[in-house]
Amino acid sequence: MKLTQLAARKALAAAAITGAAILLPATALAAPGPGVTSHAQAALPTCGVATPDLRGGAFVWSANPSFGYAGGMVYWLEVTNTGRHTCTLRGVPGVAAIRNGHLVGSKIPASPKGKLVVLKPFQTAHINLGTRFAGEFCAHPVSAQVVVYLPGQARASDTFLSVPVCPGKPGGGVLGPPGAMTAGVGIPGYSF
């Protein structure tokens, strides 16, 4: 009797594997792959910049440092759709350092090249932002606010993150180009 149950389990497992092998190519053909945008997604509006008091766009804020390395720190930035409608972002954000309302050095521009991130209301995308320690690049670093330029946006979004920077250098001499945006769901500390 045990042999019959074992044979039945093997037959059931083989049928499941065969079914998956048949369905997998059909599913792969039906769904757009990485980097492929469906027509419905392409028609969605681009996420605008929101502020704490202005809902209806993408709100950027910084999370805790994700990890440190010899000579710098990587921060995890959150971009959350605070609006009531789905919106999209494509590309890599730009960054700059601002002190007393003025740009320190020059900004690192955003790039429209990259995968499309679709954000439903209250969904979040994540960006890794690398910074280097300013004391290694200049004798007299100053503290500056880090701002992010979302792809396709001329207005900067405050990250609520300050770092020491070097005047006269691109990105304050310490900001590197951010990583590509990665979609994730939710806002830390809240449940939706």
MARBA-3410 file (N, C-alpha, C, O; in Angstrom, 1 decimal):
192
0.8,-1.2,0.0,0.0,0.0,0.0,0.9,1.3,0.0,0.5,2.2,-0.7 ~ 2.0,1.2,0.7,2.9,2.4,0.7,3.4,2.6,-0.7,3.6,3.7,-1.1 ~ 3.7,1.5,-1.4,4.3,1.6,-2.7,3.3,2.3,-3.7,3.6,3.1,-4.5 ~ 2.0,2.0,-3.5,1.0,2.6,-4.3,0.8,4.1,-4.0,0.7,4.9,-4.9 ~ 0.9,4.5,-2.8,0.8,5.9,-2.4,2.0,6.7,-2.9,1.9,7.8,-3.4
3.2,6.0,-2.9,4.4,6.6,-3.4,4.3,6.8,-4.9,4.7,7.9,-5.4 ~ 3.8,5.8,-5.6,3.6,5.9,-7.0,2.6,7.0,-7.4,2.8,7.8,-8.4 ~ 1.5,7.1,-6.6,0.5,8.2,-6.9,1.1,9.6,-6.6,0.8,10.5,-7.4 ~ 1.9,9.7,-5.6,2.6,11.0,-5.3,3.5,11.4,-6.5,3.6,12.6,-6.9 ~ 4.3,10.4,-7.0,5.2,10.7,-8.1,4.5,11.1,-9.3,4.9,12.0,-10.0
3.4,10.4,-9.6,2.5,10.8,-10.8,2.0,12.2,-10.6,1.9,12.9,-11.6 ~ 1.5,12.5,-9.4,0.9,13.8,-9.2,2.0,14.9,-9.3,1.8,16.0,-9.9 ~ 3.2,14.7,-8.8,4.3,15.6,-9.0,4.7,15.8,-10.4,4.9,16.9,-10.9 ~ 4.7,14.7,-11.2,5.1,14.8,-12.6,4.0,15.6,-13.3,4.4,16.4,-14.2 ~ 2.8,15.4,-13.0,1.7,16.1,-13.7,1.8,17.6,-13.3,1.6,18.5,-14.2
2.1,18.0,-12.1,2.3,19.4,-11.7,3.4,20.0,-12.5,3.3,21.1,-12.9 ~ 4.5,19.3,-12.6,5.7,19.9,-13.3,5.4,20.0,-14.8,5.7,21.1,-15.4 ~ 4.7,19.1,-15.4,4.3,19.2,-16.8,3.3,20.3,-17.0,3.5,21.1,-17.9 ~ 2.4,20.5,-16.1,1.4,21.6,-16.2,2.1,23.0,-16.1,1.8,23.9,-16.8 ~ 3.1,23.1,-15.2,3.8,24.3,-15.0,4.7,24.6,-16.3,4.8,25.7,-16.7
5.3,23.6,-16.8,6.1,23.7,-18.0,5.2,24.2,-19.2,5.7,24.9,-20.1 ~ 4.0,23.8,-19.2,3.1,24.2,-20.3,2.6,25.7,-20.1,2.5,26.4,-21.0 ~ 2.3,26.0,-18.8,1.7,27.3,-18.5,2.8,28.4,-18.5,2.5,29.6,-18.8 ~ 4.0,28.1,-18.1,5.1,29.1,-18.0,5.3,29.8,-19.3,5.3,31.1,-19.3 ~ 5.5,29.2,-20.5,5.7,30.0,-21.7,4.5,30.9,-22.0,4.6,32.0,-22.5
3.3,30.4,-21.8,2.1,31.2,-22.1,2.0,32.4,-21.2,1.7,33.5,-21.6 ~ 2.4,32.2,-19.9,2.4,33.4,-19.0,3.5,34.4,-19.4,3.3,35.6,-19.3 ~ 4.6,33.9,-19.8,5.7,34.7,-20.2,5.4,35.5,-21.4,5.8,36.7,-21.5 ~ 4.6,35.0,-22.3,4.2,35.7,-23.5,3.1,36.7,-23.2,3.1,37.8,-23.8 ~ 2.3,36.5,-22.2,1.2,37.4,-21.9,1.6,38.6,-21.1,1.1,39.7,-21.3
2.6,38.5,-20.2,3.1,39.6,-19.4,4.3,40.2,-19.9,5.2,39.6,-20.5 ~ 4.4,41.6,-19.9,5.6,42.3,-20.3,6.7,41.9,-19.4,6.6,41.8,-18.2 ~ 7.9,41.7,-20.0,9.1,41.4,-19.2,9.7,42.6,-18.6,9.2,43.7,-18.8 ~ 10.9,42.4,-17.9,11.6,43.5,-17.3,12.0,44.6,-18.4,12.5,44.2,-19.5 ~ 11.7,45.8,-18.1,12.1,46.9,-19.1,11.1,47.1,-20.2,11.2,48.0,-21.0
10.0,46.2,-20.2,9.0,46.3,-21.3,7.8,47.0,-20.6,7.3,46.6,-19.6 ~ 7.3,48.0,-21.3,6.2,48.8,-20.8,4.9,48.4,-21.5,4.9,48.4,-22.8 ~ 3.8,48.1,-20.8,2.6,47.9,-21.5,2.0,49.2,-21.9,2.4,50.3,-21.4 ~ 1.1,49.2,-22.9,0.5,50.4,-23.4,-0.3,51.2,-22.3,-0.3,52.4,-22.2 ~ -0.9,50.4,-21.4,-1.7,51.0,-20.3,-0.7,51.8,-19.3,-1.0,52.8,-18.9
0.5,51.2,-19.0,1.4,51.8,-18.2,2.0,53.1,-18.8,2.2,54.1,-18.1 ~ 2.3,53.0,-20.1,2.8,54.2,-20.8,1.9,55.3,-20.8,2.4,56.5,-20.9 ~ 0.6,55.1,-20.7,-0.4,56.2,-20.8,-0.6,56.8,-19.4,-1.2,57.9,-19.3 ~ 0.0,56.3,-18.3,-0.2,56.9,-17.0,0.6,58.1,-16.9,1.6,58.3,-17.5 ~ 0.2,59.1,-16.0,0.9,60.3,-15.9,2.2,60.1,-15.1,2.3,59.2,-14.3
3.1,61.0,-15.3,4.4,61.0,-14.6,4.1,61.6,-13.2,3.4,62.5,-13.0 ~ 4.8,61.0,-12.2,4.7,61.5,-10.8,5.3,62.8,-10.7,6.5,63.0,-11.0 ~ 4.5,63.8,-10.3,5.1,65.1,-10.0,5.7,65.2,-8.6,5.7,64.2,-7.9 ~ 6.3,66.3,-8.2,6.9,66.4,-6.9,5.9,66.9,-5.9,5.2,67.9,-6.2 ~ 5.8,66.2,-4.8,4.9,66.6,-3.7,5.8,67.1,-2.5,7.0,66.8,-2.5
5.2,67.8,-1.6,5.8,68.2,-0.4,4.9,67.7,0.8,3.8,67.2,0.6 ~ 5.4,67.9,2.0,4.6,67.4,3.1,3.2,68.0,3.2,2.3,67.4,3.6 ~ 3.1,69.3,2.7,1.8,69.9,2.8,1.1,69.9,1.4,-0.1,70.4,1.3 ~ 1.7,69.3,0.4,1.1,69.3,-1.0,1.0,67.9,-1.4,2.0,67.3,-1.9 ~ -0.2,67.3,-1.4,-0.3,65.9,-1.8,-0.5,65.8,-3.3,-0.7,66.9,-4.0
-0.5,64.6,-3.8,-0.8,64.5,-5.2,0.4,64.3,-6.1,0.3,64.5,-7.3 ~ 1.4,63.8,-5.6,2.6,63.5,-6.4,3.5,62.6,-5.6,3.1,61.9,-4.7 ~ 4.8,62.6,-6.1,5.8,61.7,-5.4,6.5,62.5,-4.3,7.1,63.6,-4.6 ~ 6.5,62.0,-3.1,7.1,62.7,-2.0,8.4,61.9,-1.7,8.4,60.7,-1.4 ~ 9.5,62.6,-1.7,10.8,62.0,-1.4,11.2,62.3,0.0,11.1,63.4,0.5
11.7,61.2,0.7,12.3,61.4,2.0,13.3,60.4,2.2,13.3,59.3,1.6 ~ 14.2,60.6,3.2,15.3,59.7,3.4,15.0,58.8,4.6,14.3,59.1,5.5 ~ 15.5,57.6,4.4,15.4,56.6,5.5,16.7,56.6,6.2,17.6,57.4,5.9 ~ 16.9,55.6,7.1,18.2,55.5,7.8,19.2,55.1,6.8,19.0,54.6,5.7 ~ 20.5,55.3,7.2,21.6,54.8,6.3,21.4,53.3,6.1,21.1,52.6,7.1
21.6,52.8,4.9,21.4,51.4,4.7,22.7,50.7,5.0,22.7,49.6,5.5 ~ 23.9,51.3,4.7,25.1,50.7,5.1,26.3,51.6,4.8,26.2,52.6,4.0 ~ 27.4,51.5,5.6,28.5,52.3,5.4,29.6,51.5,4.7,29.6,50.3,4.7 ~ 30.6,52.2,4.2,31.7,51.5,3.5,32.9,52.4,3.8,32.8,53.6,4.2 ~ 34.1,51.9,3.5,35.3,52.7,3.8,35.3,54.0,2.9,35.4,53.9,1.7
35.1,55.1,3.6,35.1,56.4,2.9,33.7,57.0,2.6,33.6,58.0,2.0 ~ 32.7,56.3,3.1,31.3,56.8,2.8,30.2,56.1,3.4,30.4,55.2,4.2 ~ 29.0,56.5,3.0,27.8,55.9,3.5,26.7,55.9,2.4,26.7,56.7,1.5 ~ 25.9,54.9,2.4,24.8,54.7,1.4,23.5,54.9,2.2,23.3,54.3,3.2 ~ 22.7,55.8,1.7,21.3,56.1,2.3,20.3,55.5,1.4,20.4,55.4,0.1
19.2,55.1,2.0,18.1,54.5,1.3,17.0,55.6,1.2,16.4,55.9,2.3 ~ 16.7,56.1,0.1,15.7,57.2,-0.1,14.4,56.5,-0.5,14.3,55.6,-1.3 ~ 13.3,57.1,0.0,11.9,56.6,-0.4,11.2,57.6,-1.3,11.3,58.8,-1.0 ~ 10.6,57.2,-2.3,9.8,58.0,-3.2,8.4,57.4,-3.1,8.1,56.4,-3.6 ~ 7.4,58.1,-2.5,6.1,57.6,-2.2,5.1,58.4,-3.0,5.1,59.7,-3.0
4.2,57.7,-3.7,3.1,58.4,-4.4,2.0,58.8,-3.3,1.3,57.9,-2.8 ~ 1.9,60.1,-3.1,0.9,60.5,-2.0,-0.4,60.9,-2.6,-1.3,61.4,-1.9 ~ -0.5,60.7,-4.0,-1.8,61.1,-4.6,-2.8,60.0,-4.6,-2.7,59.0,-4.0 ~ -3.9,60.3,-5.3,-5.0,59.4,-5.4,-5.0,58.6,-6.6,-5.9,57.7,-6.8 ~ -4.1,58.8,-7.5,-4.0,58.2,-8.8,-2.6,57.6,-9.0,-1.6,58.0,-8.5
-2.6,56.5,-9.8,-1.4,55.8,-10.2,-0.5,56.8,-11.1,-1.1,57.5,-11.9 ~ 0.8,56.8,-10.8,1.7,57.6,-11.7,3.0,56.8,-11.9,3.2,55.7,-11.3 ~ 3.8,57.3,-12.8,5.0,56.6,-13.2,6.3,57.4,-13.1,6.2,58.7,-13.1 ~ 7.4,56.8,-12.9,8.7,57.4,-12.9,9.6,56.5,-13.8,9.5,55.3,-13.7 ~ 10.4,57.1,-14.6,11.3,56.4,-15.5,12.7,57.0,-15.4,12.9,58.2,-15.6
13.7,56.2,-15.1,15.1,56.7,-15.1,15.7,56.7,-13.7,15.3,56.1,-12.8 ~ 16.8,57.5,-13.7,17.6,57.6,-12.5,17.5,59.1,-12.0,17.7,60.0,-12.8 ~ 17.2,59.4,-10.8,17.1,60.7,-10.3,18.4,61.5,-10.3,19.5,60.8,-10.3 ~ 18.4,62.8,-10.3,19.5,63.6,-10.1,19.6,64.1,-8.7,18.6,64.0,-7.9 ~ 20.8,64.5,-8.2,21.0,65.0,-6.9,21.8,66.3,-6.9,22.5,66.6,-7.8
21.6,67.0,-5.8,22.4,68.3,-5.6,22.5,68.5,-4.1,21.7,68.0,-3.3 ~ 23.5,69.4,-3.8,23.6,69.9,-2.4,23.3,71.4,-2.4,23.7,72.1,-3.2 ~ 22.4,71.7,-1.4,21.9,73.1,-1.3,22.3,73.6,0.1,22.1,73.0,1.1 ~ 22.9,74.9,0.1,23.3,75.5,1.4,22.7,76.9,1.4,23.1,77.7,0.4 ~ 21.9,77.3,2.4,21.4,78.7,2.4,20.7,79.0,1.1,20.7,80.2,0.7
20.0,78.1,0.5,19.2,78.3,-0.7,20.0,78.4,-2.0,19.5,78.6,-3.0 ~ 21.3,78.1,-1.9,22.2,78.1,-3.1,22.8,76.8,-3.3,23.1,76.0,-2.4 ~ 23.0,76.5,-4.6,23.6,75.2,-5.0,25.0,75.2,-4.6,25.8,76.2,-4.9 ~ 25.5,74.1,-4.0,26.9,74.0,-3.7,27.5,73.1,-4.8,27.2,72.0,-5.0 ~ 28.4,73.7,-5.5,29.0,73.0,-6.7,28.0,73.0,-7.8,27.3,74.0,-8.1
27.8,71.9,-8.4,26.8,71.7,-9.5,26.0,70.4,-9.2,26.4,69.6,-8.4 ~ 24.8,70.3,-9.8,24.0,69.2,-9.6,24.4,68.0,-10.5,25.0,68.2,-11.6 ~ 24.1,66.8,-10.0,24.3,65.6,-10.9,23.0,65.4,-11.5,22.0,65.1,-10.8 ~ 22.9,65.5,-12.9,21.6,65.5,-13.5,20.9,64.2,-13.5,21.5,63.1,-13.4 ~ 19.6,64.2,-13.6,18.8,63.0,-13.7,18.9,62.4,-15.1,19.3,63.1,-16.0
18.6,61.2,-15.2,18.6,60.5,-16.5,17.3,59.8,-16.8,16.8,59.2,-15.9 ~ 16.7,60.1,-18.0,15.5,59.4,-18.3,15.6,57.9,-18.7,14.7,57.2,-18.9 ~ 16.9,57.5,-18.8,17.2,56.1,-19.1,17.0,55.2,-17.9,17.6,55.4,-16.9 ~ 16.3,54.2,-18.1,16.1,53.2,-17.0,14.7,52.6,-17.1,13.9,53.0,-17.9 ~ 14.4,51.7,-16.1,13.1,51.0,-16.2,12.0,51.9,-15.7,12.2,52.8,-14.8
10.8,51.6,-16.1,9.6,52.3,-15.7,9.2,51.7,-14.3,9.1,50.5,-14.2 ~ 8.9,52.6,-13.4,8.4,52.3,-12.1,7.0,52.8,-12.0,6.8,54.0,-12.2 ~ 6.0,52.0,-11.8,4.6,52.4,-11.7,4.3,52.4,-10.2,4.4,51.4,-9.5 ~ 3.8,53.5,-9.7,3.4,53.7,-8.3,2.0,53.9,-8.1,1.4,55.0,-8.6 ~ 1.3,53.0,-7.5,-0.1,53.2,-7.2,-0.1,54.1,-5.9,0.9,54.3,-5.3
-1.3,54.6,-5.6,-1.4,55.5,-4.4,-0.8,54.8,-3.2,-1.1,53.6,-2.9 ~ 0.1,55.5,-2.5,0.8,55.0,-1.3,1.8,53.9,-1.5,2.3,53.3,-0.6 ~ 2.2,53.6,-2.8,3.3,52.7,-3.0,4.6,53.5,-3.0,4.6,54.7,-3.3 ~ 5.6,52.8,-2.8,6.9,53.4,-2.6,8.0,52.8,-3.5,8.0,51.6,-3.7 ~ 8.8,53.7,-4.1,10.0,53.2,-4.8,11.2,53.6,-3.9,11.2,54.5,-3.1
12.3,52.9,-4.1,13.5,53.1,-3.3,14.6,53.4,-4.2,14.8,52.9,-5.3 ~ 15.5,54.3,-3.6,16.7,54.7,-4.4,17.9,54.6,-3.4,17.8,55.1,-2.2 ~ 19.0,54.1,-3.8,20.2,54.1,-3.0,21.0,55.3,-3.4,21.2,55.5,-4.6 ~ 21.4,56.1,-2.4,22.2,57.3,-2.7,23.5,57.1,-1.9,23.5,57.1,-0.7 ~ 24.6,57.1,-2.6,25.9,57.0,-2.0,26.5,58.3,-1.8,26.4,59.2,-2.6
27.1,58.5,-0.6,27.8,59.7,-0.2,29.2,59.4,0.2,29.4,58.3,0.8 ~ 30.2,60.3,0.0,31.5,60.1,0.5,31.8,61.0,1.6,31.1,62.1,1.7 ~ 32.8,60.7,2.4,33.1,61.6,3.5,33.8,62.8,3.0,34.9,62.7,2.4 ~ 33.3,64.0,3.2,33.8,65.3,2.7,35.3,65.6,3.2,36.0,66.1,2.4 ~ 35.6,65.2,4.4,36.9,65.5,4.9,38.1,64.9,4.1,39.2,65.3,4.2
37.7,63.9,3.3,38.8,63.3,2.4,39.0,64.1,1.1,39.9,63.8,0.4 ~ 38.1,65.1,0.8,38.1,65.8,-0.5,38.4,67.3,-0.4,38.7,67.9,-1.3 ~ 38.2,67.8,0.8,38.4,69.2,1.0,38.8,69.5,2.5,38.4,68.7,3.4 ~ 39.5,70.6,2.7,39.9,70.9,4.1,38.8,71.5,4.9,38.8,71.3,6.2 ~ 37.9,72.2,4.3,36.8,72.9,5.1,35.4,72.5,4.6,34.8,73.4,3.9
34.9,71.3,4.9,33.6,71.0,4.4,32.5,71.8,5.2,32.7,72.3,6.3 ~ 31.4,72.0,4.5,30.2,72.7,5.1,29.0,71.8,5.0,29.0,70.9,4.2 ~ 28.1,72.0,5.9,26.9,71.2,5.9,25.9,71.7,4.9,25.7,72.9,4.7 ~ 25.3,70.8,4.1,24.3,71.1,3.1,23.2,70.1,3.0,23.3,69.0,3.5 ~ 22.1,70.6,2.6,20.9,69.8,2.4,21.0,69.0,1.1,21.3,69.6,0.1
20.6,67.7,1.1,20.6,66.9,-0.1,19.2,67.0,-0.7,18.2,66.8,-0.1 ~ 19.1,67.4,-2.0,17.9,67.4,-2.7,17.9,66.4,-3.9,19.0,66.1,-4.4 ~ 16.8,65.9,-4.3,16.7,64.9,-5.4,15.8,65.6,-6.5,14.8,66.2,-6.2 ~ 16.3,65.4,-7.8,15.5,65.8,-8.9,15.0,64.5,-9.6,15.7,63.7,-10.2 ~ 13.6,64.2,-9.4,13.1,63.1,-10.0,13.2,63.2,-11.5,13.1,64.3,-12.1
13.3,62.1,-12.2,13.4,62.1,-13.7,12.2,62.9,-14.3,11.1,62.6,-14.0 ~ 12.5,63.8,-15.2,11.5,64.6,-15.9,11.0,65.8,-15.1,10.1,66.5,-15.5 ~ 11.5,66.0,-13.9,11.1,67.1,-13.0,12.2,68.2,-12.9,13.4,67.8,-12.6 ~ 11.8,69.5,-13.0,12.8,70.5,-12.8,12.9,71.0,-11.4,13.9,71.5,-10.9 ~ 11.8,70.7,-10.6,11.8,71.1,-9.2,12.4,70.1,-8.3,12.1,68.9,-8.5
13.2,70.5,-7.4,13.9,69.6,-6.5,13.0,69.1,-5.4,12.0,69.8,-5.0 ~ 13.2,68.0,-4.9,12.5,67.4,-3.7,13.5,67.3,-2.6,14.5,66.6,-2.7 ~ 13.1,67.9,-1.4,14.0,67.8,-0.2,14.0,66.3,0.3,13.0,65.7,0.3 ~ 15.2,65.8,0.6,15.3,64.5,1.2,15.3,64.5,2.7,15.3,63.4,3.3 ~ 15.4,65.7,3.3,15.5,65.8,4.8,16.8,65.2,5.3,16.8,64.7,6.4
17.8,65.2,4.5,19.1,64.6,4.8,20.1,65.7,4.6,20.2,66.4,3.5 ~ 21.0,66.0,5.6,22.1,66.9,5.5,23.4,66.1,5.6,23.5,65.2,6.4 ~ 24.4,66.5,4.8,25.7,65.9,4.8,26.7,67.0,4.7,26.5,68.0,4.1 ~ 28.0,66.8,5.2,29.1,67.7,4.9,29.5,67.6,3.4,29.6,66.5,2.9 ~ 29.7,68.7,2.8,30.0,68.8,1.4,31.2,69.7,1.1,31.6,70.5,2.0
31.8,69.6,-0.1,32.9,70.5,-0.5,32.4,71.5,-1.5,32.0,71.1,-2.6 ~ 32.5,72.8,-1.2,32.1,73.8,-2.1,32.8,73.8,-3.4,34.0,73.4,-3.5 ~ 32.1,74.1,-4.5,32.8,74.2,-5.8,32.9,72.9,-6.6,33.5,72.9,-7.7 ~ 32.4,71.8,-6.0,32.6,70.5,-6.7,31.2,70.0,-7.1,30.2,70.2,-6.4 ~ 31.1,69.2,-8.2,29.8,68.6,-8.6,29.3,67.7,-7.5,30.0,66.9,-6.9
28.0,67.9,-7.1,27.4,67.1,-6.1,28.1,67.4,-4.7,28.0,66.6,-3.8 ~ 28.7,68.6,-4.6,29.3,69.0,-3.4,30.6,68.1,-3.1,31.1,68.0,-2.0 ~ 31.0,67.4,-4.2,32.2,66.5,-4.1,31.9,65.2,-3.4,32.8,64.4,-3.3 ~ 30.7,65.0,-2.8,30.5,63.8,-2.0,29.3,63.0,-2.5,29.2,61.8,-2.2 ~ 28.4,63.6,-3.3,27.2,62.9,-3.8,27.5,62.2,-5.0,28.1,62.7,-6.0
27.2,60.9,-5.1,27.4,60.1,-6.3,26.0,60.0,-7.0,25.0,60.3,-6.4 ~ 26.0,59.6,-8.3,24.8,59.4,-9.0,23.9,58.4,-8.2,24.5,57.3,-7.9 ~ 22.7,58.6,-8.0,21.8,57.6,-7.3,21.7,56.4,-8.1,21.9,56.4,-9.3 ~ 21.3,55.3,-7.5,21.0,54.1,-8.2,19.7,54.1,-8.8,18.9,55.1,-8.6 ~ 19.4,53.1,-9.6,18.0,53.1,-10.3,17.0,52.9,-9.3,17.2,52.3,-8.2
15.8,53.4,-9.6,14.7,53.2,-8.6,14.1,51.8,-8.7,14.1,51.2,-9.7 ~ 13.8,51.3,-7.5,13.2,50.0,-7.4,11.9,50.1,-6.7,11.8,50.7,-5.6 ~ 10.9,49.5,-7.2,9.5,49.6,-6.6,9.4,48.7,-5.4,10.0,47.6,-5.3 ~ 8.7,49.2,-4.4,8.4,48.5,-3.2,7.1,49.0,-2.7,6.6,50.0,-3.2 ~ 6.4,48.3,-1.8,5.1,48.7,-1.4,5.1,49.2,0.1,5.8,48.6,0.9
4.4,50.3,0.3,4.2,50.7,1.7,5.1,51.8,2.1,6.2,52.1,1.5 ~ 4.8,52.4,3.2,5.6,53.4,3.9,6.0,52.9,5.2,5.2,52.5,6.0 ~ 7.3,52.8,5.5,7.8,52.3,6.8,7.0,53.0,8.0,6.9,54.2,8.0 ~ 6.6,52.2,8.9,5.9,52.7,10.1,4.4,52.8,9.9,3.7,53.1,10.9 ~ 3.9,52.5,8.7,2.5,52.6,8.4,2.1,51.3,7.8,3.0,50.6,7.2
0.9,50.9,7.8,0.4,49.8,7.1,-0.7,50.2,6.2,-1.7,50.8,6.7 ~ -0.7,49.8,5.0,-1.7,50.1,4.0,-2.2,48.8,3.4,-3.1,48.8,2.5
END
